[in-house]
Amino acid sequence: MDVLQNTLIFLFSFMFLSAGMSKLRHQAYSQHALEAYQLAPKFLTGFLNRSLASTELLLVPALILPLSQSMAVYVAALLLLVYALAMAINLLRGRKRLDCGCNGPDSKQSISWWMVLRNLFMAMVLLMLPIQTELAPLNAYLLALLFSAALILIRQGAQLLYKNQQLMSRQGQ
């Protein structure tokens, strides 16, 4: 269980690292995406954007370290639930063309019920993880890191193939 649990923790950590870094790198874009949800006063969206980015980045070590993992799992699940709720509210309002704001301008994605379900599922997985109270054996961490890296590389490779296919089809038109 240590390897599977640690692999999931590393993957969630990578997801929050990627999202947080994207929000910091593309602050204007992320703030605009947040404003488009129309769930907070416009004057607060800059602060909210920086707060969300900071929270996502702080979750990375907090999820990995056993001493903070129990609190981090709940914070991460809550954050995913808040994102799901924000999307659901806008979908119920009929606003389906909103960019989720997940990973910056390079990966624009319109919100959908699929994304709401995805976030609910990820929150559930986080809440079902047994919490570590001590460091796992080094080999469990290394194997989990290896699995995580392989999964991330496969995902990145699939994205590159998809983008390449899109470019090729545009050139053929």
Order of alpha helices (4+ residues) and beta strands (2+ residues): alpha-alpha-alpha-alpha-alpha-alpha
